[in-house]
Amino acid sequence: MSELKRTRRLRKYEADDNLGRPSHSNPTTELHSPFGPQIAKTTLPTAVIDRLNQSIDPHIDQNKSSEALLSAEAVFSGSPSLASLIEEQISHYVKEVEGSEVEHIEFEVFWVVSQYEDTPSPVHFHSGDISGVFYLKEPTKIDPQQYERNYISGRKAGFINFIEGNKQRFSKSLISFEPRVGDLYVFPGWLLHGAEPFIGEGERRSVAFNANIRIKPD
């Protein structure tokens, strides 16, 4: 292998030394998180969220936690289509994280997860290169004091938790996000994650997806 090709292949694994953030206690100090998976967060258009909810409502039980495949029509129809928006975000993600251009994206599946009070999604991973989840409905907010409970699932705050590694000094191993309508998270399919149960009225409705990607040759 030539030195040039070796350098190109290694470069996608090298963390960007310009992505440090200022320390909260000392602005002249930068903190870097160079190791581990990257999670991208963005927001989908309200019109797309409304369109998806209208297509899903007739096909799920409004009072019972359930899962269902999202139809091809819901994924690929409309302007902009859900597929085109997700493809755009995946391409941005791969470009940002690996510095590579995506040649082709193949979706494995989109599915709807409808959850009510006390329903968790145990920690798991997905198939495919890239996975994601976005929210169509969010439950009524609970008492913020519930967030203070130490055990993640015990908080019953309804958050999605991403987990990598284990409890080690000077290292972070998890990050939690509160479900917000429209918020989209894109992450590696192998990254462990799970959703806490929540206390309160309403529905936490999300759509998850798996995709495989092909990178353009150098």
C-alpha positions in Angstrom: 0.0 0.0 0.0 1.4 3.4 -0.9 2.0 5.9 1.8 -0.6 8.2 0.3 -3.4 5.6 0.5 -2.3 4.6 4.0 -2.5 8.3 5.0 -6.0 8.7 3.5 -7.3 5.6 5.2 -5.9 6.5 8.6 -7.1 10.1 8.4 -10.8 9.2 8.8 -10.0 7.7 12.2 -8.1 10.8 13.4 -10.0 13.2 15.6 -10.2 16.8 14.5 -8.0 18.9 16.9 -10.1 22.0 16.1 -13.3 20.8 17.7 -12.3 21.5 21.3 -14.7 23.5 23.4 -13.7 26.1 26.0 -13.6 25.0 29.6 -16.5 26.5 31.6 -14.1 27.3 34.5 -11.2 28.6 32.4 -12.0 30.0 28.9 -8.3 29.8 27.9 -8.5 26.0 28.2 -10.0 23.7 25.6 -11.6 20.4 26.3 -11.6 17.7 23.6 -13.6 14.5 23.2 -11.6 12.8 20.5 -12.4 9.2 21.3 -15.7 7.4 20.7 -18.8 7.6 18.5 -20.2 10.9 17.2 -23.9 11.7 17.5 -25.4 14.3 15.2 -28.5 16.2 16.3 -30.8 18.4 14.1 -34.4 19.3 13.7 -36.9 18.2 11.0 -39.4 20.6 9.4 -42.8 20.9 11.2 -44.6 20.2 8.0 -43.0 16.8 7.6 -43.7 15.9 11.3 -47.4 16.8 10.8 -47.6 14.8 7.6 -46.2 11.7 9.2 -48.5 11.9 12.2 -51.5 12.2 9.9 -50.4 9.1 8.0 -49.6 7.1 11.2 -52.6 8.0 13.4 -55.2 5.7 11.7 -52.9 2.6 11.9 -51.9 2.5 15.6 -53.7 2.0 18.9 -53.9 5.5 20.4 -54.0 4.1 24.0 -51.5 1.2 23.9 -47.7 1.0 23.4 -46.9 -0.5 20.1 -44.5 -0.7 17.1 -45.3 -0.7 13.4 -43.4 -0.5 10.1 -43.6 2.9 8.4 -45.0 2.5 4.9 -42.9 3.2 1.8 -45.4 5.8 0.8 -44.8 7.7 4.1 -41.0 7.4 3.6 -40.7 8.3 -0.1 -43.7 10.6 -0.9 -44.1 14.3 -0.3 -41.9 17.3 -1.0 -39.5 17.1 0.6 -39.8 13.4 1.3 -38.7 11.9 4.6 -36.2 9.8 2.7 -34.5 12.8 1.0 -34.2 14.6 4.3 -32.7 11.6 6.1 -30.3 11.0 3.2 -29.2 14.6 3.4 -28.5 14.3 7.1 -26.6 11.0 6.7 -24.4 12.6 4.0 -23.6 15.5 6.3 -22.9 13.2 9.2 -20.5 11.0 7.2 -18.7 14.1 5.7 -18.3 15.7 9.1 -17.2 12.5 11.0 -15.1 10.8 8.3 -14.4 13.5 5.7 -15.9 11.2 3.0 -18.5 11.6 0.3 -21.5 9.2 0.3 -22.1 7.6 -3.1 -25.2 5.6 -2.1 -27.5 5.1 0.8 -29.8 2.1 1.2 -32.4 2.1 3.8 -33.1 -1.2 5.6 -36.3 -0.2 7.5 -38.2 2.7 9.1 -40.5 1.9 12.0 -42.7 3.8 14.4 -42.4 3.3 18.2 -45.5 4.5 20.1 -45.0 4.5 23.9 -47.1 5.5 26.9 -46.4 5.8 30.6 -44.1 3.3 32.2 -43.0 1.8 28.8 -39.2 1.6 28.3 -37.0 0.6 25.4 -34.2 -1.6 26.9 -30.6 -0.8 25.9 -29.9 -2.2 22.4 -28.1 -1.6 19.1 -29.3 -1.7 15.5 -28.2 -3.3 12.3 -26.7 -1.3 9.4 -23.9 1.3 9.2 -26.0 4.3 10.3 -29.1 4.5 12.5 -31.3 7.3 13.7 -34.4 8.3 15.6 -36.6 11.3 15.5 -39.7 12.3 17.5 -43.2 12.9 16.3 -45.0 13.3 19.7 -43.7 14.0 23.2 -45.4 13.2 26.5 -46.4 15.8 29.1 -43.4 17.0 31.0 -43.0 15.6 34.4 -41.8 17.2 37.6 -38.1 18.2 37.0 -37.2 16.8 40.4 -37.6 13.4 38.9 -34.5 14.1 36.7 -32.4 14.2 39.9 -32.7 10.4 40.6 -29.4 8.8 40.0 -30.3 5.6 38.3 -31.0 6.4 34.6 -34.1 4.2 34.1 -35.2 5.1 37.6 -35.6 8.7 36.7 -38.6 7.9 34.5 -38.0 11.1 32.6 -38.5 9.5 29.2 -35.0 10.5 27.9 -33.1 8.6 25.2 -29.7 7.5 26.6 -26.6 6.7 24.5 -24.0 4.6 26.2 -20.4 3.8 25.3 -17.8 2.3 27.5 -18.2 1.9 31.2 -17.7 3.8 34.5 -14.1 5.0 34.4 -12.5 8.0 36.2 -11.9 11.0 33.9 -14.1 9.5 31.2 -17.7 10.1 30.1 -19.7 7.0 29.1 -23.3 8.2 28.5 -25.3 11.1 27.3 -29.1 11.7 27.6 -31.5 13.8 25.6 -35.1 14.7 26.4 -37.5 13.9 23.6 -38.6 16.9 21.6 -40.9 16.9 18.6 -38.8 17.2 15.4 -35.4 16.4 16.9 -33.4 13.9 14.9 -30.4 12.0 16.1 -28.0 10.2 13.7 -25.4 7.8 15.1 -23.5 4.6 14.3 -25.8 1.5 14.2 -23.6 -0.3 16.8 -24.0 2.5 19.5 -25.9 1.2 22.5 -28.9 3.2 23.4 -32.3 2.9 25.1 -35.3 4.9 26.1 -36.4 5.4 29.7 -40.0 4.9 30.7 -41.7 8.2 31.6 -44.3 9.4 34.1 -47.1 11.5 32.8 -49.8 11.8 30.2 -49.5 11.5 26.5 -47.5 9.6 24.0 -43.9 9.4 23.1 -43.9 8.7 19.4 -40.7 8.2 17.5 -39.5 6.9 14.1 -36.3 4.9 14.0 -34.4 3.8 10.9 -31.3 1.8 9.8 -29.3 2.4 6.7 -26.2 1.1 4.9 -23.9 3.5 3.1 -21.4 3.2 0.2 -18.5 5.7 0.2 -17.2 7.3 -3.0 -13.8 5.9 -3.9 -10.8 8.2 -3.2 
